[in-house]
Amino acid sequence: MLERYPGDDVVDVISFDSYQYDGNYVQQVQQQLALLDSIATEKGKIPAFGETGYEAIPDALWWTRSLLTAIGSYKIAYVLLWRNHGYNETMKRMHYYMPYPGQVSADDFKTFYNNDKTLFERDAAAIGLYK
């Protein structure tokens, strides 16, 4: 995880990227978060989940059963989901990582959004996090 680490003097946030491609996502992310937690604690850095997602989110319960479970009780500053590109001419299909109304995981995303463990921009504004 530290192969390209430029040094404590230039780093404030330390993170990793991990996407779901198979059934090992939860276990893989938990192992990575355990390592990240250890490194961030040792170096006095802010831990974050730099990029993640499941292209086209085919699992109706991915947000709560996979992503939220993978994060578990780890304290991370943020989770960044990859982009919604739209139709990709090269791949000849839609390319997205966030649900849209009617998408198979949209209801589960709402459950994820309303979970006590998640904090979104609206929540941060309500508590004056950035004032």
C-alpha positions, -999 to 999 in steps of 0.1 A, spaced: 0 0 0 30 23 5 47 15 -28 42 51 -42 38 69 -9 56 102 -14 63 109 23 47 121 55 56 157 48 33 158 17 5 136 27 -26 144 47 -50 117 36 -42 81 28 -65 59 8 -69 31 -16 -92 21 -45 -111 -12 -46 -139 -21 -70 -162 -51 -70 -156 -76 -97 -164 -109 -79 -178 -123 -47 -147 -114 -26 -154 -77 -24 -164 -75 13 -135 -96 25 -110 -78 3 -121 -43 14 -121 -53 51 -85 -65 47 -75 -33 30 -93 -12 56 -75 -30 84 -42 -23 67 -52 13 60 -63 19 96 -30 6 109 -9 28 85 -30 59 90 -28 55 128 10 49 127 16 79 104 -11 102 119 -30 105 86 -66 107 77 -79 74 62 -103 74 33 -118 50 7 -104 67 -24 -125 50 -51 -150 21 -52 -181 9 -69 -197 -19 -88 -203 -11 -125 -240 -11 -133 -247 -22 -97 -265 -55 -107 -270 -65 -70 -302 -50 -56 -287 -49 -21 -252 -39 -29 -252 -7 -9 -261 -22 24 -251 -58 20 -217 -52 3 -204 -16 7 -218 -9 42 -208 -43 54 -173 -39 39 -168 -6 57 -180 -21 89 -169 -1 120 -138 14 103 -137 52 107 -129 67 73 -132 103 62 -150 95 30 -160 70 3 -159 81 -33 -180 62 -58 -168 62 -94 -185 83 -120 -217 78 -141 -203 82 -176 -236 74 -195 -235 55 -227 -200 44 -237 -195 41 -274 -165 19 -271 -182 -6 -247 -216 -2 -264 -234 0 -231 -242 23 -202 -213 29 -178 -223 39 -143 -216 34 -106 -244 53 -89 -281 43 -92 -308 63 -110 -345 62 -103 -358 28 -111 -323 11 -112 -323 -22 -94 -303 -9 -65 -320 25 -61 -341 16 -31 -312 0 -13 -291 32 -20 -319 52 -2 -315 28 28 -277 33 27 -282 70 25 -305 70 55 -282 48 76 -269 63 109 -234 54 98 -234 74 66 -230 112 63 -237 129 31 -232 166 20 -266 176 32 -259 160 66 -225 178 69 -241 211 61 -269 206 87 -243 201 114 -220 229 102 -191 205 96 -173 229 72 -179 262 90 
